[in-house]
């Protein structure tokens, strides 16, 4: 769990002003592992602070993403999810219930990119595994 001071220091280390809205969005993401959408974050936060707007959530997420504090996870067409786990990792998505979970980077340690055609320069990659989770089997 991340304490208040750690969250504030993380925001300040990226040159961000610590607004209550930005703090709330980042703190919410840090405690989640479900890779929520902006709408899910808004619903969650508005249970406690019903004054947050959708635009504020989107702006906060955009800023957090641009500064590298969160990453966008694009696993479904037209759906952008957010993840505060910025360390290298892969994702599993259940095709039945939609649950998304992290897969350790080392799970694909034997993956080599040397078979790609010449002329391609890889900056980063992520493996997306799809199937059924244990609850849906």
C-alpha positions, -999 to +999 in steps of 0.1 A: +000+000+000+013+035-008+011+061+019+001+097+013+037+111+014+049+085-011+022+095-035+029+132-031+066+126-036+059+106-068+038+134-082+063+160-073+092+140-087+076+143-121+072+181-117+035+179-111+015+201-089-003+180-063-040+188-067-066+170-047-081+156-080-047+143-094-038+129-060-072+110-058-069+096-093-033+084-088-040+070-053-070+051-067-049+036-095-021+026-071-045+005-050-061-013-080-050-043-101-080-045-123-068-020-150-098+003-148-112+026-175-116+063-168-153+058-162-146+031-136-122+054-118-148+082-119-175+059-105-152+047-077-140+082-067-174+098-069-186+075-041-163+095-018-160+128-036-191+133-058-177+166-072-152+151-096-160+155-133-153+132-162-131+159-178-110+162-146-105+124-145-094+123-182-071+153-177-055+137-146-050+104-164-035+121-194-011+140-173-002+109-152+004+090-184+025+117-201+048+119-171+052+081-170+034+075-136+007+053-152+005+034-185-024+030-209-034-006-215-051-012-248-064-047-249-099-042-264-108-021-294-121+013-283-113+007-246-085+024-228-076+011-194-050+024-169-023+007-149-001+023-122+022-007-124+048+008-148+073-020-145+077-042-175+050-069-175+025-086-199-013-090-196-039-118-196-074-110-206-103-134-200-125-136-231-156-145-210-157-121-180-132-095-193-109-098-162-074-085-169-044-095-148-007-089-150+017-116-161+053-114-149+078-102-175+100-132-169+072-155-181+083-149-216+121-146-210+128-169-239+110-147-264+134-134-290+129-106-315+157-115-338+134-132-363+117-099-372+125-087-407+154-065-411+147-028-410+125-030-379+138-014-347+119-025-316+117+000-288+093-020-265+069-049-267+042-065-246+026-099-249-012-101-246-025-135-237-062-142-241-083-171-229-105-181-199-096-174-163-100-200-136-134-185-125-148-189-161-135-224-168 
